[in-house]
Amino acid sequence: MPFQHAVASLGGGDLPARAARDTRMLYRAMLEAVGLNPRNPTPYNLLVTRHWMLLVPRARECFAAISINGLGFAGSLFVKTESDLALLRETGPLKALASVTGVE
């Protein structure tokens, strides 16, 4: 992807306590991998599934007037107006996502 991010596979432990501990360790490692302080992180989006986690540092909330939340990084971009949709189509989803991460 054309912006800073961290991805981790969640192999899943046999025991819930082990899975929770392993997930917490992976989460902290992901924060550090993208240069965020685990005790005082700057804004970021975090997507978690049963199989993986994606962490993306964020510089701003919006691309133009389009708010980009964590689901945007899963491929679901929501617009309110036809003009926003036209702008998103013209710009392209990856460029819109990169813009909220601070990559222009």
Secondary structure as GFF3:
##gff-version 3
##sequence-region A 1 104
A	DSSP	beta_strand	6	9	.	.	.	ID=ss1
A	DSSP	alpha_helix	16	33	.	.	.	ID=ss2
A	DSSP	beta_strand	44	48	.	.	.	ID=ss3
A	DSSP	beta_strand	52	57	.	.	.	ID=ss4
A	DSSP	beta_strand	62	63	.	.	.	ID=ss5
A	DSSP	beta_strand	66	67	.	.	.	ID=ss6
A	DSSP	three_ten_helix	70	74	.	.	.	ID=ss7
A	DSSP	alpha_helix	82	91	.	.	.	ID=ss8
A	DSSP	alpha_helix	93	101	.	.	.	ID=ss9
###
